[in-house]
């Protein structure tokens, strides 16, 4: 029974890792997009640029959270 439980735990762990790695990738893509918008020379309004830059930093924070979760899964499951 122990071997079967280990197999299921490994599959669950792999599924969790894939999910959070995808989420991290999405957060990083969003970060890059918002940063690109904030640096667009065609965008003249500084307040809008600042807002997009702030959102970009927030997305990086989300990516950092996903990285921490991935680390927890790698180290504890």
Secondary structure as GFF3:
##gff-version 3
##sequence-region A 1 77
A	DSSP	alpha_helix	2	38	.	.	.	ID=ss1
A	DSSP	alpha_helix	46	76	.	.	.	ID=ss2
###
